[in-house]
């Protein structure tokens, strides 16, 4: 089966499951376990657990959904801390308990396994960069920018999880060969955007987060420090730094970074601070 056909089939399956509320959302077991341990410390542990939720897009998305999504914020920008505070320790414990039974299958192909990790790492990198660029520019929406960056490609881990399950069934149950890493990356690239937007609509993500998930996200000249601008810039910067899975046009990325620097007001010193040690900060989070 071609990558184009497989991508289309996976997209259809994901969107149908999202619509019927039957999509199984996997999580990174180590993150869930650490968060559960922290919650034993009470309110102080809840505050520290929010840092772990920031590493796991599905946990962050679930927290948003359970806390009420955009309907609970009356159009205001929401942060992950807001969502967790509305849930409280009991609600967060319940969320983590549900997540323990749904784990990500790891590919037997080392190249695909590496691409899976980098998919998660890219989301964390974009969230980190989006938050930092607004914080270093003196803006108040830096935490909201992190959430928007973390979730901007939420469709990718959804598609990745279905690919991992399909690989397990194909290789273990039917003893057949599986696609290579280049085809795997192409499938994810083809299917993830509509899947992510369908999930955002079903789970009622905040409007500003959904805006950052649009295909071909471009800068908003009318609001230079908007979340969309921060995420657009951060996404390009993460690609330029090498924290990305897929094909990258270096000239296109350089142009987006250059425009973003001018629009948001990022000088050489700020840019150096943003990118210093980025790979080290996100690499290995999900090992």
C-alpha positions as CSV (number, residue, x, y, z in Angstrom):
1,X,0.0,0.0,0.0
2,X,1.3,3.4,-1.0
3,X,2.1,6.1,1.7
4,X,-0.6,8.3,0.1
5,X,-3.3,5.6,0.4
6,X,-2.3,4.5,3.9
7,X,-2.3,8.2,5.0
8,X,-5.8,8.7,3.7
9,X,-7.1,5.5,5.4
10,X,-5.5,6.4,8.7
11,X,-6.9,10.0,8.5
12,X,-10.4,8.6,7.8
13,X,-10.2,6.1,10.7
14,X,-8.9,8.7,13.2
15,X,-11.6,11.3,12.3
16,X,-14.4,8.7,12.6
17,X,-13.1,7.6,16.0
18,X,-12.8,11.2,17.1
19,X,-16.4,11.9,16.0
20,X,-17.7,8.8,17.8
21,X,-15.6,9.4,20.9
22,X,-13.9,6.0,20.5
23,X,-10.3,7.2,19.8
24,X,-7.8,5.6,22.2
25,X,-5.3,8.2,23.2
26,X,-2.0,6.8,24.4
27,X,0.4,8.4,26.8
28,X,4.1,8.2,27.8
29,X,4.1,5.8,30.8
30,X,7.1,7.4,32.5
31,X,5.5,10.8,32.5
32,X,2.3,9.4,33.9
33,X,4.1,7.5,36.7
34,X,6.1,10.6,37.7
35,X,3.0,12.7,37.9
36,X,1.2,10.2,40.0
37,X,4.1,10.2,42.5
38,X,4.1,14.0,42.7
39,X,0.3,14.0,43.5
40,X,1.0,12.2,46.7
41,X,2.5,15.4,48.0
42,X,-0.9,17.3,47.9
43,X,-1.2,20.8,46.5
44,X,2.5,21.3,46.2
45,X,2.7,18.1,44.2
46,X,-0.1,19.3,41.9
47,X,1.9,22.4,41.0
48,X,5.0,20.4,40.2
49,X,3.0,17.9,38.2
50,X,2.0,20.6,35.8
51,X,5.6,20.7,34.6
52,X,5.3,17.0,33.7
53,X,2.0,17.7,31.9
54,X,3.9,20.2,29.8
55,X,6.0,17.3,28.4
56,X,3.0,15.2,27.2
57,X,0.6,16.7,24.6
58,X,-2.1,14.1,25.2
59,X,-2.1,14.7,29.0
60,X,-2.3,18.4,28.3
61,X,-5.1,17.9,25.8
62,X,-7.1,15.7,28.2
63,X,-6.7,18.2,31.0
64,X,-8.1,20.9,28.7
65,X,-11.0,18.8,27.7
66,X,-11.9,17.7,31.3
67,X,-11.5,21.2,32.6
68,X,-14.0,22.5,30.1
69,X,-12.0,23.7,27.1
70,X,-12.9,27.0,25.6
71,X,-16.4,27.1,27.1
72,X,-14.8,27.5,30.6
73,X,-12.6,30.4,29.6
74,X,-15.1,32.7,27.9
75,X,-12.7,33.3,25.0
76,X,-9.8,34.1,27.3
77,X,-6.4,32.5,26.7
78,X,-5.9,29.5,28.9
79,X,-2.8,27.9,30.4
80,X,-2.2,24.3,31.4
81,X,-2.0,25.5,35.0
82,X,-5.5,27.0,34.7
83,X,-6.9,23.6,33.5
84,X,-5.2,21.6,36.3
85,X,-6.3,24.1,39.0
86,X,-9.9,23.7,37.8
87,X,-9.6,19.9,37.9
88,X,-8.0,19.8,41.3
89,X,-6.0,16.9,42.8
90,X,-8.9,14.4,42.6
91,X,-9.6,15.3,38.9
92,X,-6.0,15.0,38.0
93,X,-5.6,11.7,39.7
94,X,-8.6,10.4,37.8
95,X,-7.1,11.6,34.5
96,X,-3.8,9.9,35.2
97,X,-5.6,6.7,36.3
98,X,-7.4,6.5,33.0
99,X,-4.1,7.2,31.1
100,X,-2.2,4.3,32.7
101,X,-4.0,1.7,30.6
102,X,-3.2,3.4,27.3
103,X,0.4,3.2,26.4
104,X,2.3,4.0,23.3
105,X,3.7,0.9,21.4
106,X,7.3,1.4,20.4
107,X,8.4,0.4,16.9
108,X,10.9,-2.4,16.4
109,X,12.4,-0.4,13.6
110,X,15.1,1.8,15.3
111,X,14.6,4.6,12.7
112,X,10.9,4.7,13.2
113,X,11.3,4.5,17.0
114,X,13.6,7.5,16.8
115,X,11.1,9.4,14.6
116,X,8.4,8.7,17.1
117,X,10.4,10.2,19.9
118,X,11.3,13.2,17.8
119,X,7.6,13.8,17.1
120,X,6.9,14.3,20.8
121,X,10.2,16.2,21.3
122,X,9.2,18.7,18.5
123,X,6.0,19.6,20.3
124,X,7.8,20.3,23.5
125,X,10.5,22.3,21.6
126,X,7.9,24.5,19.9
127,X,6.1,25.0,23.2
128,X,9.3,25.9,24.9
129,X,10.4,28.3,22.2
130,X,7.0,30.0,21.9
131,X,6.9,30.6,25.7
132,X,10.4,31.8,25.8
133,X,10.2,34.2,22.9
134,X,7.2,36.0,24.4
135,X,8.7,35.9,27.9
136,X,12.0,37.4,26.7
137,X,10.0,40.0,24.8
138,X,8.2,41.0,28.0
139,X,4.8,39.6,27.0
140,X,2.3,38.3,29.6
141,X,1.0,35.4,27.5
142,X,4.1,33.2,27.6
143,X,2.4,30.2,29.4
144,X,-0.5,30.3,27.0
145,X,2.0,30.2,24.2
146,X,3.6,27.1,25.6
147,X,0.3,25.2,25.5
148,X,-0.4,26.4,21.9
149,X,3.0,25.3,20.8
150,X,2.8,22.0,22.5
151,X,-0.5,21.2,20.8
152,X,0.1,22.8,17.4
153,X,0.8,19.4,15.9
154,X,-1.4,17.2,18.2
155,X,-2.6,15.2,15.1
156,X,0.9,13.8,14.7
157,X,1.0,11.7,17.9
158,X,-2.5,10.6,17.2
159,X,-1.5,9.2,13.8
160,X,1.8,7.9,15.2
161,X,-0.1,5.9,17.8
162,X,-2.3,4.3,15.2
163,X,0.7,3.5,13.0
164,X,2.4,1.9,16.0
165,X,-0.6,-0.3,16.7
166,X,-0.9,-1.2,13.0
167,X,2.8,-2.2,12.9
168,X,2.4,-4.4,16.0
169,X,-0.6,-6.2,14.4
170,X,1.1,-6.5,11.1
171,X,4.5,-7.8,12.3
172,X,3.4,-9.8,15.4
173,X,0.0,-11.2,14.6
174,X,0.4,-11.6,10.8
175,X,4.2,-11.9,10.5
176,X,4.3,-9.5,7.6
177,X,6.8,-6.8,6.8
178,X,6.1,-3.1,7.7
179,X,6.7,0.2,5.9
180,X,10.1,1.9,6.1
181,X,10.9,5.1,8.0
182,X,10.6,7.4,5.0
183,X,7.2,6.1,4.1
184,X,6.2,6.3,7.8
185,X,7.2,10.0,7.9
186,X,5.2,10.7,4.7
187,X,2.1,9.0,6.2
188,X,2.3,11.2,9.3
189,X,2.8,14.3,7.2
190,X,-0.2,13.6,5.0
191,X,-2.7,12.7,7.7
192,X,-1.9,14.7,10.9
193,X,-3.4,18.2,10.1
194,X,-7.1,17.3,9.6
195,X,-6.8,14.7,12.4
196,X,-5.5,17.4,14.8
197,X,-8.2,19.9,13.8
198,X,-10.9,17.3,14.2
199,X,-9.7,16.5,17.7
200,X,-9.5,20.2,18.6
201,X,-13.1,20.7,17.5
202,X,-14.4,17.7,19.3
203,X,-12.5,18.5,22.5
204,X,-13.3,22.2,22.3
205,X,-9.7,23.5,22.4
206,X,-9.4,27.3,23.1
207,X,-9.8,29.3,19.9
208,X,-6.3,30.7,20.1
209,X,-4.8,27.2,20.3
210,X,-6.9,26.1,17.3
211,X,-5.6,29.0,15.3
212,X,-2.1,27.9,15.8
213,X,-2.9,24.4,14.4
214,X,-4.0,25.7,11.0
215,X,-2.1,24.4,7.9
216,X,0.3,26.9,6.4
217,X,0.2,29.1,9.6
218,X,1.4,32.6,8.7
219,X,2.2,35.6,10.7
220,X,-0.4,38.1,11.9
221,X,0.9,41.6,11.2
222,X,-2.0,43.2,13.1
223,X,-0.9,41.5,16.4
224,X,2.8,41.0,16.4
225,X,3.0,39.2,19.8
226,X,0.0,36.9,19.2
227,X,0.2,33.3,20.1
228,X,0.0,32.3,16.4
229,X,3.1,34.5,15.7
230,X,5.0,33.0,18.6
231,X,4.1,29.4,17.5
232,X,4.9,30.1,13.8
233,X,8.3,31.5,14.7
234,X,9.0,28.7,17.2
235,X,8.0,26.0,14.8
236,X,10.5,27.4,12.2
237,X,13.2,27.8,14.8
238,X,12.8,24.2,16.0
239,X,13.1,23.0,12.5
240,X,16.2,25.2,12.0
241,X,17.7,23.8,15.2
242,X,17.1,20.2,14.0
243,X,14.3,19.2,16.4
244,X,11.9,18.0,13.7
245,X,10.8,14.9,11.8
246,X,10.3,15.3,8.1
247,X,11.5,17.3,5.1
248,X,12.6,20.8,5.6
249,X,13.3,23.6,3.1
250,X,16.2,25.5,4.6
251,X,15.6,28.7,2.6
252,X,11.9,28.7,3.5
253,X,12.7,28.1,7.2
254,X,15.3,30.9,7.2
255,X,12.8,33.3,5.7
256,X,10.2,32.5,8.3
257,X,12.7,32.9,11.1
258,X,13.9,36.2,9.7
259,X,10.4,37.7,9.3
260,X,9.5,36.5,12.8
261,X,12.5,38.1,14.3
262,X,11.6,41.4,12.8
263,X,7.9,41.2,13.6
264,X,8.2,40.0,17.2
265,X,11.4,41.9,17.9
266,X,14.0,39.2,18.5
267,X,17.6,40.4,18.5
268,X,20.7,38.3,18.2
269,X,21.1,38.0,22.0
270,X,17.5,36.8,22.5
271,X,17.9,34.4,19.5
272,X,21.0,32.9,21.0
273,X,19.3,32.5,24.4
274,X,16.3,30.8,22.8
275,X,18.3,28.2,20.9
276,X,21.0,27.5,23.4
277,X,20.9,23.9,24.5
278,X,17.4,23.3,23.0
279,X,18.2,19.8,21.7
280,X,19.6,18.8,25.1
281,X,16.5,20.2,26.9
282,X,14.1,18.0,24.9
283,X,16.1,15.0,23.9
284,X,15.4,11.9,26.0
285,X,12.3,13.2,27.7
286,X,10.3,10.1,26.6
287,X,13.0,7.4,26.8
